[in-house]
């Protein structure tokens, strides 16, 4: 049974995480198609590569210097490449990105480079073929997603490739203009690939403990503040003996 696996940003934030992902993929020979996200946070104080790209492009759009910020992004990828001991250079890719930023190619193009570059690293690491999502995920001229054409392109393209890495989150119009899905778009890409090859989509859990998102700790903090503002006492390492219910509503714990 052919399987499509998708990995989130936290799972691919470092060389160490890449190695874990590699073991997961190679553990099952049926995991033939991989959809990666851009590198996420390595720790709570870190910045996602997608956010770094957005900021870098904002500077370019304002005709401000952005070389420093772009080099910081390049360093993130090189750290992964060196950590995995890969014979791979992204120098040409970053030169193209720099030119496209100067030409103001758009924030969608900028954001999509996170998945694009991580996809190239993943393909090299696994020994899989790299398939640029811009060639197989189609959007109409008005920016709306073209499901029928996408399914045809993916089915035709992947029918000739036994194992491939297809970056998530983005696609392109027929003229090559890059368009992105909303945040979390890599999940959509994974489901599209699975549909095209009639495979079972397998979502791999991230090895990092989190609340469904890299922003989990912020969500927890807001939940805690909201409860404290309501006068709720929060206790840890405390056994709950009973739940108090009044008029079919929970009113407290003992």
C-alpha distance (Angstrom), angle and dihedral (degrees) to the residues before:
residue distance angle dihedral
X1 . . .
X2 3.81 . .
X3 3.80 113.3 .
X4 3.79 132.8 -159.5
X5 3.79 115.0 -153.2
X6 3.78 126.5 -164.6
X7 3.79 125.4 -164.0
X8 3.80 126.8 -162.9
X9 3.78 129.2 -136.0
X10 3.80 97.7 -93.7
X11 3.80 89.6 53.8
X12 3.81 90.1 56.6
X13 3.79 102.0 35.3
X14 3.81 96.3 110.5
X15 3.79 144.0 12.9
X16 3.80 89.3 -98.9
X17 3.79 91.1 55.5
X18 3.81 91.0 46.0
X19 3.80 89.1 55.3
X20 3.81 90.7 53.5
X21 3.78 90.4 49.7
X22 3.80 90.9 49.0
X23 3.79 90.6 55.7
X24 3.80 91.1 49.8
X25 3.81 92.2 51.6
X26 3.80 96.2 44.1
X27 3.80 90.9 47.6
X28 3.80 88.8 75.3
X29 3.81 120.1 38.4
X30 3.81 89.9 -157.5
X31 3.82 90.8 67.8
X32 3.78 92.0 95.9
X33 3.80 104.9 147.7
X34 3.80 122.5 53.6
X35 3.81 128.0 -166.8
X36 3.83 112.9 -166.8
X37 3.78 131.0 -169.3
X38 3.81 125.4 -145.3
X39 3.82 117.3 -83.7
X40 3.79 111.0 -76.5
X41 3.78 130.4 -161.6
X42 3.79 119.8 -42.7
X43 3.79 89.8 -160.4
X44 3.81 139.1 -3.7
X45 3.82 92.5 -85.2
X46 3.77 95.0 48.5
X47 3.82 127.9 99.9
X48 3.80 125.9 -125.7
X49 3.79 114.2 -115.7
X50 3.82 90.1 -125.9
X51 3.80 90.0 59.1
X52 3.80 90.2 46.3
X53 3.81 89.3 53.5
X54 3.79 92.5 49.1
X55 3.80 90.9 51.8
X56 3.79 92.9 45.6
X57 3.79 91.6 51.2
X58 3.80 92.0 47.8
X59 3.79 88.1 60.3
X60 3.80 91.4 47.9
X61 3.80 91.1 48.4
X62 3.80 89.0 54.3
X63 3.82 89.4 49.2
X64 3.80 90.2 -114.3
X65 3.80 126.5 140.0
X66 3.80 111.7 -84.1
X67 3.82 104.6 164.2
X68 3.81 92.6 105.7
X69 3.80 92.6 52.7
X70 3.82 92.8 44.9
X71 3.79 91.0 50.6
X72 3.80 89.8 52.0
X73 3.80 88.7 55.9
X74 3.80 90.1 47.5
X75 3.80 89.3 51.6
X76 3.82 90.2 55.5
X77 3.79 90.9 56.8
X78 3.78 94.5 41.5
X79 3.80 89.1 53.0
X80 3.81 88.5 58.7
X81 3.81 93.3 43.7
X82 3.80 93.4 49.6
X83 3.80 91.9 43.4
X84 3.80 90.1 55.1
X85 3.83 91.3 43.2
X86 3.79 91.7 -127.3
X87 3.78 124.8 168.9
X88 3.79 92.5 -132.1
X89 3.79 135.8 122.1
X90 3.79 125.9 -165.4
X91 3.81 93.6 -174.1
X92 3.81 94.2 112.0
X93 3.79 91.5 46.4
X94 3.79 91.8 53.3
X95 3.80 91.2 48.1
X96 3.81 88.7 55.1
X97 3.81 91.2 46.4
X98 3.79 90.4 50.6
X99 3.80 91.7 52.2
X100 3.80 91.7 46.8
X101 3.81 90.8 50.6
X102 3.79 90.7 51.6
X103 3.80 88.7 49.0
X104 3.83 87.9 50.7
X105 3.80 95.4 -121.7
X106 3.79 91.0 177.5
X107 3.79 139.5 -95.1
X108 3.81 92.0 -89.2
X109 3.78 90.8 58.6
X110 3.80 89.1 47.4
X111 3.80 94.7 50.8
X112 3.81 93.2 45.2
X113 3.80 92.6 60.4
X114 3.80 89.6 74.6
X115 3.79 92.7 66.5
X116 3.80 92.9 34.6
X117 3.80 94.1 57.5
X118 3.79 94.6 40.4
X119 3.79 88.3 50.8
X120 3.79 91.0 56.0
X121 3.79 91.0 51.2
X122 3.80 91.9 46.9
X123 3.82 92.2 49.6
X124 3.80 91.5 50.6
X125 3.79 92.4 46.6
X126 3.81 94.5 49.5
X127 3.79 96.9 37.1
X128 3.82 89.5 -121.5
X129 3.80 127.2 137.3
X130 3.81 116.6 -96.7
X131 3.80 115.4 -128.6
X132 3.80 115.6 -169.0
X133 3.81 107.0 -133.9
X134 3.81 88.4 -142.8
X135 3.81 87.4 72.3
X136 3.80 97.4 50.9
X137 3.83 108.6 25.7
X138 3.79 107.7 72.5
X139 3.81 131.3 -159.6
X140 3.83 127.3 -174.7
X141 3.80 123.7 -115.9
X142 3.80 90.0 -95.1
X143 3.80 91.1 54.9
X144 3.80 96.6 -105.0
X145 3.79 118.8 136.6
X146 3.82 116.5 -99.8
X147 3.81 103.7 -147.6
X148 3.81 97.9 177.4
X149 3.80 96.6 50.2
X150 3.78 91.6 43.4
X151 3.78 92.1 53.6
X152 3.81 91.1 49.7
X153 3.81 93.2 47.7
X154 3.78 94.5 46.9
X155 3.80 94.0 45.5
X156 3.81 92.8 49.0
X157 3.79 95.4 42.5
X158 3.80 98.5 45.0
X159 3.79 93.8 42.9
X160 3.81 86.5 75.7
X161 3.81 95.9 45.3
X162 3.79 122.8 71.9
X163 3.82 96.9 -166.6
X164 3.78 127.1 15.3
X165 3.79 146.2 162.2
X166 3.81 114.4 -136.2
X167 3.83 114.7 -174.4
X168 3.78 114.9 -127.9
X169 3.81 132.4 -134.0
X170 3.81 101.6 42.4
X171 3.78 147.8 58.7
X172 3.80 134.4 161.8
X173 3.77 145.8 -118.4
X174 3.79 118.3 -107.8
X175 3.82 89.6 -95.7
X176 3.81 90.7 57.5
X177 3.81 98.4 -102.8
X178 3.79 106.6 148.4
X179 3.81 117.9 -125.0
X180 3.80 126.0 -175.7
X181 3.77 133.0 -150.9
X182 3.79 117.9 -128.4
X183 3.82 119.0 -79.2
X184 3.78 108.2 -60.5
X185 3.79 89.6 36.5
X186 3.80 92.5 137.9
X187 3.81 87.6 75.5
X188 3.80 88.1 57.6
X189 3.79 91.7 50.4
X190 3.79 90.1 51.3
X191 3.78 92.7 53.0
X192 3.83 91.5 47.0
X193 3.80 91.9 52.9
X194 3.81 91.1 47.7
X195 3.79 91.5 50.0
X196 3.80 93.0 48.9
X197 3.79 94.1 53.6
X198 3.81 95.5 33.9
X199 3.77 90.9 -119.3
X200 3.77 134.4 144.6
X201 3.79 111.6 -101.4
X202 3.78 111.7 -130.9
X203 3.81 116.0 -163.6
X204 3.79 108.6 -157.9
X205 3.79 116.5 -145.1
X206 3.77 114.4 -121.5
X207 3.83 113.0 -109.9
X208 3.81 88.6 -134.1
X209 3.79 117.2 86.3
X210 3.79 108.7 -118.6
X211 3.79 143.3 135.9
X212 3.78 98.7 -99.2
X213 3.80 92.3 -70.9
X214 3.79 140.9 53.8
X215 3.80 86.4 -114.5
X216 3.82 90.9 63.1
X217 3.80 95.9 116.9
X218 3.82 90.2 55.5
X219 3.79 90.5 50.8
X220 3.80 90.8 50.8
X221 3.81 90.4 49.9
X222 3.81 92.6 51.6
X223 3.81 91.5 46.9
X224 3.79 90.6 50.9
X225 3.82 93.0 48.4
X226 3.81 91.6 48.2
X227 3.80 92.2 51.8
X228 3.81 93.0 45.9
X229 3.81 90.5 49.9
X230 3.80 87.7 55.0
X231 3.78 89.8 55.0
X232 3.80 95.4 -105.7
X233 3.80 115.2 153.9
X234 3.80 110.9 -137.9
X235 3.81 116.0 -150.8
X236 3.79 127.0 -173.9
X237 3.81 128.7 -159.1
X238 3.79 88.8 16.3
X239 3.79 125.4 135.9
X240 3.82 115.9 -127.8
X241 3.82 109.7 -137.0
X242 3.80 98.4 179.3
X243 3.79 143.8 -4.2
X244 3.81 116.5 -128.6
X245 3.79 113.9 -137.2
X246 3.80 126.6 -175.1
X247 3.82 124.3 176.5
X248 3.81 90.4 -9.4
X249 3.82 91.2 -55.6
X250 3.78 128.9 108.8
X251 3.81 109.5 -115.4
X252 3.78 101.3 172.6
X253 3.77 151.4 -41.2
X254 3.79 134.3 -102.5
